[in-house]
Amino acid sequence: NTITFESANGNNSSVEINAVSLGVTNVTGVTFKNLTFKSCQATIGLNGNKVTFKGNIFSGSSAAAGTFFSTIYSSKYHEDLKITGNTFIQSSSLHLFYNHVYGGAYPKRTIVNGNVFREPGRTAIDVGNVDSLVVDSNSFYRTNTITVSNCQAIRILQPRNYFKITRNYINGTFETGIDIGIKNGNNIAGSSIENNVV
């Protein structure tokens, strides 16, 4: 069985979720569709499997206005997270952040496809220790010229198994477009970085 939370009229600006945190833990098959998350951290917890964010707006606030963010975060094991067709607007830090603890099972089969990332406070996608990651056909824009150091559109540390970064468009004041950190001994056979515009 699956559960879908969505706006009744299909308009992602008609339903606004204002919360400090939205937790998704120990569930399988949950979709958040055509909603607006405002200054909200959506946390994918342990065994939050087959969670989908589709067609949503994640709207934060400028760092100057306070420590407001709008992001998807996880540090726990889960499978089959899909983030497709969303728009991320303004964040005081990161838009999509995985910081999985080293060792044990790693999150598997994450797909980030067809999203627009605008004005991250720092890095738009910052992911570490993830198995089978696909980042495809996303657009990244940043105009902040005050803080540029350590700002990347895509940052992946110690990928597990394979990763694919394809057909992304990166434009603006990022220090680095795509930053990959690979540890000796990591098996990344079948990985690819291709057809990106930076």
C-alpha positions as a Markdown table, in Angstrom:
| # | Residue | x | y | z |
|---|---|---|---|---|
| 1 | Asn | 0.0 | 0.0 | 0.0 |
| 2 | Thr | 1.1 | 3.6 | -0.7 |
| 3 | Ile | 0.1 | 6.9 | 0.8 |
| 4 | Thr | 0.1 | 10.2 | -1.2 |
| 5 | Phe | -0.1 | 13.7 | 0.3 |
| 6 | Glu | -1.0 | 16.2 | -2.4 |
| 7 | Ser | -3.0 | 19.3 | -3.1 |
| 8 | Ala | -6.5 | 18.7 | -4.2 |
| 9 | Asn | -6.3 | 20.9 | -7.3 |
| 10 | Gly | -2.8 | 19.9 | -8.3 |
| 11 | Asn | -1.4 | 23.4 | -7.7 |
| 12 | Asn | 1.7 | 23.3 | -5.6 |
| 13 | Ser | 1.2 | 26.8 | -4.2 |
| 14 | Ser | -2.3 | 26.1 | -2.8 |
| 15 | Val | -1.1 | 23.9 | 0.2 |
| 16 | Glu | 1.6 | 25.3 | 2.4 |
| 17 | Ile | 3.4 | 23.3 | 5.1 |
| 18 | Asn | 5.0 | 25.5 | 7.7 |
| 19 | Ala | 7.0 | 23.3 | 10.1 |
| 20 | Val | 10.5 | 23.2 | 11.6 |
| 21 | Ser | 10.8 | 19.5 | 10.7 |
| 22 | Leu | 8.8 | 16.8 | 8.9 |
| 23 | Gly | 10.0 | 13.3 | 9.8 |
| 24 | Val | 9.5 | 10.2 | 7.6 |
| 25 | Thr | 10.6 | 7.1 | 9.4 |
| 26 | Asn | 9.8 | 3.4 | 9.3 |
| 27 | Val | 7.4 | 3.7 | 6.4 |
| 28 | Thr | 7.3 | 2.4 | 2.8 |
| 29 | Gly | 5.6 | 4.0 | -0.1 |
| 30 | Val | 4.9 | 7.7 | 0.8 |
| 31 | Thr | 4.6 | 10.4 | -1.8 |
| 32 | Phe | 4.5 | 14.2 | -1.2 |
| 33 | Lys | 3.2 | 15.8 | -4.4 |
| 34 | Asn | 2.4 | 19.4 | -5.5 |
| 35 | Leu | 2.9 | 20.9 | -2.0 |
| 36 | Thr | 4.9 | 23.9 | -0.7 |
| 37 | Phe | 7.3 | 23.3 | 2.2 |
| 38 | Lys | 8.2 | 26.7 | 3.7 |
| 39 | Ser | 11.3 | 26.9 | 5.9 |
| 40 | Cys | 11.0 | 23.2 | 6.6 |
| 41 | Gln | 13.5 | 20.4 | 7.0 |
| 42 | Ala | 12.1 | 17.1 | 5.7 |
| 43 | Thr | 14.0 | 14.3 | 7.4 |
| 44 | Ile | 14.2 | 10.8 | 5.9 |
| 45 | Gly | 14.7 | 8.6 | 8.9 |
| 46 | Leu | 15.6 | 5.0 | 9.4 |
| 47 | Asn | 13.8 | 2.7 | 6.9 |
| 48 | Gly | 11.9 | 5.5 | 5.3 |
| 49 | Asn | 11.8 | 3.5 | 2.0 |
| 50 | Lys | 10.3 | 4.4 | -1.3 |
| 51 | Val | 9.6 | 8.0 | -0.4 |
| 52 | Thr | 8.9 | 10.4 | -3.3 |
| 53 | Phe | 8.9 | 14.2 | -3.4 |
| 54 | Lys | 7.4 | 15.2 | -6.7 |
| 55 | Gly | 6.4 | 18.6 | -8.1 |
| 56 | Asn | 6.8 | 20.4 | -4.8 |
| 57 | Ile | 8.2 | 23.9 | -3.9 |
| 58 | Phe | 10.8 | 24.0 | -1.1 |
| 59 | Ser | 10.9 | 27.7 | -0.1 |
| 60 | Gly | 13.3 | 29.0 | 2.5 |
| 61 | Ser | 14.4 | 32.5 | 3.5 |
| 62 | Ser | 17.6 | 34.5 | 3.0 |
| 63 | Ala | 20.4 | 33.8 | 5.4 |
| 64 | Ala | 20.3 | 37.6 | 6.3 |
| 65 | Ala | 16.7 | 37.1 | 7.6 |
| 66 | Gly | 17.8 | 34.3 | 10.0 |
| 67 | Thr | 18.7 | 30.7 | 10.1 |
| 68 | Phe | 15.9 | 29.5 | 7.8 |
| 69 | Phe | 16.2 | 26.6 | 5.5 |
| 70 | Ser | 14.2 | 24.4 | 3.2 |
| 71 | Thr | 15.8 | 21.1 | 2.6 |
| 72 | Ile | 15.7 | 17.3 | 2.5 |
| 73 | Tyr | 18.0 | 15.7 | 5.0 |
| 74 | Ser | 19.0 | 12.2 | 6.0 |
| 75 | Ser | 21.6 | 10.4 | 8.1 |
| 76 | Lys | 19.9 | 7.0 | 8.3 |
| 77 | Tyr | 19.6 | 3.9 | 6.1 |
| 78 | His | 16.8 | 3.9 | 3.6 |
| 79 | Glu | 16.1 | 2.8 | 0.0 |
| 80 | Asp | 14.5 | 4.2 | -3.2 |
| 81 | Leu | 14.2 | 7.9 | -2.4 |
| 82 | Lys | 13.0 | 9.8 | -5.4 |
| 83 | Ile | 13.2 | 13.6 | -5.7 |
| 84 | Thr | 11.7 | 14.6 | -9.0 |
| 85 | Gly | 10.4 | 17.8 | -10.6 |
| 86 | Asn | 10.7 | 20.0 | -7.5 |
| 87 | Thr | 11.8 | 23.6 | -7.1 |
| 88 | Phe | 14.1 | 24.6 | -4.3 |
| 89 | Ile | 14.1 | 28.3 | -3.6 |
| 90 | Gln | 16.5 | 30.0 | -1.2 |
| 91 | Ser | 18.2 | 28.3 | 1.7 |
| 92 | Ser | 20.5 | 29.5 | 4.4 |
| 93 | Ser | 22.7 | 26.4 | 3.9 |
| 94 | Leu | 21.9 | 23.2 | 1.8 |
| 95 | His | 19.0 | 22.1 | -0.3 |
| 96 | Leu | 19.6 | 18.3 | -0.2 |
| 97 | Phe | 21.9 | 16.9 | 2.4 |
| 98 | Tyr | 22.9 | 13.3 | 3.2 |
| 99 | Asn | 25.4 | 12.7 | 6.0 |
| 100 | His | 25.3 | 9.0 | 6.4 |
| 101 | Val | 27.4 | 7.6 | 9.2 |
| 102 | Tyr | 30.4 | 5.7 | 7.9 |
| 103 | Gly | 30.0 | 1.9 | 8.1 |
| 104 | Gly | 27.1 | -0.5 | 7.9 |
| 105 | Ala | 24.5 | -0.4 | 5.1 |
| 106 | Tyr | 24.3 | 2.7 | 3.0 |
| 107 | Pro | 21.2 | 4.4 | 1.6 |
| 108 | Lys | 20.5 | 2.8 | -1.8 |
| 109 | Arg | 19.0 | 3.9 | -5.2 |
| 110 | Thr | 18.5 | 7.6 | -4.7 |
| 111 | Ile | 17.3 | 9.4 | -7.8 |
| 112 | Val | 17.4 | 13.3 | -8.0 |
| 113 | Asn | 15.9 | 14.2 | -11.4 |
| 114 | Gly | 14.4 | 17.2 | -13.1 |
| 115 | Asn | 14.6 | 19.6 | -10.2 |
| 116 | Val | 15.5 | 23.3 | -10.1 |
| 117 | Phe | 17.8 | 24.4 | -7.3 |
| 118 | Arg | 17.9 | 28.2 | -6.8 |
| 119 | Glu | 20.1 | 30.2 | -4.4 |
| 120 | Pro | 21.4 | 27.7 | -2.0 |
| 121 | Gly | 23.2 | 29.4 | 0.9 |
| 122 | Arg | 26.1 | 27.0 | 0.3 |
| 123 | Thr | 25.9 | 23.7 | -1.6 |
| 124 | Ala | 22.8 | 22.6 | -3.4 |
| 125 | Ile | 23.3 | 18.8 | -3.2 |
| 126 | Asp | 25.8 | 17.5 | -0.5 |
| 127 | Val | 25.8 | 13.7 | -0.3 |
| 128 | Gly | 28.1 | 11.3 | 1.4 |
| 129 | Asn | 28.3 | 7.5 | 1.6 |
| 130 | Val | 25.4 | 6.7 | -0.7 |
| 131 | Asp | 25.0 | 3.5 | -2.8 |
| 132 | Ser | 23.7 | 3.8 | -6.4 |
| 133 | Leu | 23.0 | 7.6 | -6.7 |
| 134 | Val | 21.6 | 9.2 | -9.9 |
| 135 | Val | 21.7 | 13.0 | -10.3 |
| 136 | Asp | 20.2 | 13.7 | -13.7 |
| 137 | Ser | 18.7 | 16.7 | -15.6 |
| 138 | Asn | 18.7 | 19.2 | -12.8 |
| 139 | Ser | 19.3 | 23.0 | -13.0 |
| 140 | Phe | 21.3 | 25.0 | -10.5 |
| 141 | Tyr | 21.4 | 28.8 | -10.1 |
| 142 | Arg | 23.2 | 30.9 | -7.6 |
| 143 | Thr | 23.9 | 34.7 | -7.6 |
| 144 | Asn | 25.4 | 35.3 | -4.2 |
| 145 | Thr | 28.8 | 36.9 | -4.7 |
| 146 | Ile | 29.6 | 37.5 | -1.0 |
| 147 | Thr | 29.9 | 33.9 | 0.0 |
| 148 | Val | 31.5 | 31.7 | -2.7 |
| 149 | Ser | 34.1 | 29.6 | -0.9 |
| 150 | Asn | 33.1 | 26.0 | -0.4 |
| 151 | Cys | 30.0 | 26.4 | -2.4 |
| 152 | Gln | 29.3 | 23.6 | -4.9 |
| 153 | Ala | 26.3 | 22.7 | -7.0 |
| 154 | Ile | 26.9 | 19.0 | -6.5 |
| 155 | Arg | 29.2 | 17.5 | -3.9 |
| 156 | Ile | 29.5 | 13.7 | -3.4 |
| 157 | Leu | 31.9 | 12.2 | -0.9 |
| 158 | Gln | 32.8 | 8.5 | -0.8 |
| 159 | Pro | 30.2 | 7.2 | -3.1 |
| 160 | Arg | 29.4 | 3.5 | -2.8 |
| 161 | Asn | 28.8 | 1.2 | -5.7 |
| 162 | Tyr | 28.1 | 3.4 | -8.7 |
| 163 | Phe | 26.9 | 7.0 | -9.2 |
| 164 | Lys | 25.7 | 8.8 | -12.3 |
| 165 | Ile | 25.8 | 12.6 | -12.8 |
| 166 | Thr | 24.3 | 13.4 | -16.2 |
| 167 | Arg | 22.7 | 16.2 | -18.1 |
| 168 | Asn | 22.8 | 18.8 | -15.3 |
| 169 | Tyr | 22.9 | 22.6 | -16.0 |
| 170 | Ile | 25.0 | 24.7 | -13.5 |
| 171 | Asn | 25.1 | 28.4 | -13.7 |
| 172 | Gly | 26.2 | 31.1 | -11.2 |
| 173 | Thr | 28.5 | 31.8 | -8.3 |
| 174 | Phe | 29.5 | 28.3 | -7.3 |
| 175 | Glu | 33.2 | 27.8 | -6.3 |
| 176 | Thr | 32.9 | 24.3 | -7.9 |
| 177 | Gly | 30.3 | 22.9 | -10.2 |
| 178 | Ile | 30.7 | 19.2 | -9.4 |
| 179 | Asp | 33.0 | 18.0 | -6.6 |
| 180 | Ile | 33.6 | 14.2 | -6.1 |
| 181 | Gly | 35.7 | 12.8 | -3.3 |
| 182 | Ile | 36.5 | 9.1 | -3.8 |
| 183 | Lys | 38.2 | 7.0 | -1.1 |
| 184 | Asn | 40.8 | 4.4 | -2.1 |
| 185 | Gly | 39.1 | 1.0 | -2.3 |
| 186 | Asn | 35.6 | 2.3 | -3.0 |
| 187 | Asn | 34.0 | 0.2 | -5.8 |
| 188 | Ile | 32.5 | 2.7 | -8.3 |
| 189 | Ala | 32.5 | 0.6 | -11.4 |
| 190 | Gly | 29.9 | 1.8 | -13.9 |
| 191 | Ser | 29.9 | 5.3 | -12.6 |
| 192 | Ser | 29.7 | 8.3 | -15.0 |
| 193 | Ile | 29.8 | 12.1 | -15.2 |
| 194 | Glu | 28.7 | 13.2 | -18.6 |
| 195 | Asn | 26.8 | 15.7 | -20.7 |
| 196 | Asn | 26.7 | 18.3 | -17.9 |
| 197 | Val | 26.9 | 22.1 | -18.7 |
| 198 | Val | 28.9 | 24.0 | -16.1 |
